[in-house]
Amino acid sequence: MKKYIFILAVLFIGISAFAQDTNKVKHEQKGDLIETTYFYADGSIQQKGTFNKEGQLHGTWTSFDAQGNKVAIGNYKNGKKQGKWTFWVNGEANEVNYEDSKITKVAKVNNDGAL
């Protein structure tokens, strides 16, 4: 049951991550990528990452809560989640592995960093 709750939390974070107020966004060209930062109303960073020239999510994306704590970090490749993502829920780290945006593995990380 906990696994399903965690997966729902991960999906919620992924969906809500892109429902920001578009008035609080900064874009900066960095070579072939566009570095983008979304902000909360108070000016603190909500998330940041890059888009490729086709406008797809590409590269590392990091999300923060309103207090500035990291809540998720992972990579996109041409618009799809790829590789290891780490999500922090109630101070505990959980790793989710993706391949073409499909979950291939879910693991809870111990306080010492081990799976």
JOQUI-V727943 format. One record per residue. N is the residue number from 0. PHI is phi in whole degrees, 0 to 359 (NA if undefined). OMEGA is omega in whole degrees, -180 to 180 (* if undefined). D_FIRST is the distance of its C-alpha to the first C-alpha in whole Angstrom. Layout:
BEGIN
[[N PHI OMEGA D_FIRST] [N PHI OMEGA D_FIRST]]
END
This chain:
BEGIN
[[0 NA 179 0] [1 300 -179 4] [2 298 -179 5] [3 291 177 5] [4 296 179 6] [5 297 -180 9] [6 298 177 10] [7 297 178 11] [8 298 179 13] [9 298 180 14] [10 296 178 16] [11 299 179 17] [12 299 -180 19] [13 298 -179 20] [14 286 -177 21] [15 289 -178 22] [16 299 -176 24] [17 247 179 27] [18 255 -177 28] [19 277 172 30] [20 287 -174 33] [21 291 176 36] [22 283 -176 39] [23 245 -177 37] [24 227 176 37] [25 237 177 39] [26 242 178 40] [27 216 179 42] [28 288 178 43] [29 229 -176 43] [30 66 180 45] [31 275 -178 43] [32 250 173 40] [33 250 179 39] [34 278 -175 38] [35 235 177 36] [36 232 175 35] [37 258 -176 33] [38 239 169 34] [39 286 -180 32] [40 302 -179 35] [41 278 178 36] [42 95 178 37] [43 283 -176 34] [44 286 176 32] [45 267 174 29] [46 197 179 29] [47 212 -180 31] [48 179 -176 32] [49 229 173 34] [50 244 175 35] [51 276 -175 37] [52 293 176 40] [53 274 179 39] [54 84 179 37] [55 266 173 33] [56 303 -176 31] [57 203 -180 32] [58 102 -176 32] [59 281 174 30] [60 239 180 28] [61 232 178 27] [62 244 -179 25] [63 232 173 26] [64 277 -176 25] [65 295 178 28] [66 270 179 29] [67 91 178 29] [68 279 178 26] [69 293 179 25] [70 246 178 22] [71 198 173 22] [72 212 180 24] [73 188 -176 24] [74 241 172 27] [75 246 173 28] [76 229 -179 30] [77 50 174 32] [78 88 -178 30] [79 241 176 27] [80 296 -175 24] [81 217 174 25] [82 79 -176 24] [83 279 172 22] [84 244 176 21] [85 241 178 20] [86 238 177 18] [87 254 179 18] [88 235 -178 16] [89 53 178 17] [90 80 -180 19] [91 253 180 17] [92 273 176 18] [93 230 179 15] [94 252 177 17] [95 232 177 16] [96 262 -179 19] [97 239 169 21] [98 222 -176 23] [99 52 179 25] [100 67 177 22] [101 254 180 20] [102 290 178 17] [103 250 -179 18] [104 197 175 16] [105 232 -180 13] [106 216 175 14] [107 270 -180 14] [108 262 176 18] [109 290 178 19] [110 301 180 22] [111 274 177 25] [112 93 -180 23] [113 277 177 22] [114 278 * 19]]
END
